[in-house]
């Protein structure tokens, strides 16, 4: 999570509806209620999935632009 988000605790707290202290405990692997743990875990999965999809689109767009620029250079030569 820390590789994908500047502040994962805030992201998970906002998405899950849990408090930041609860989410901090989740990340520190401190025992919390099962319901809280499940909602934090589910939120992490959803947020990672969304972020990965966003990154995939950016990589695809970048590859298209790079390929377009390379074909333009080849045509000019």
Secondary structure, 3 states (H helix, E strand, C coil): CCCCCCCHHHHHHHHHCCCHHHHHHHHCCCCCCHHHHHHHHHHHHHHHHHHHHHHHHHHHHHHHHHHHHHHHHHHHC
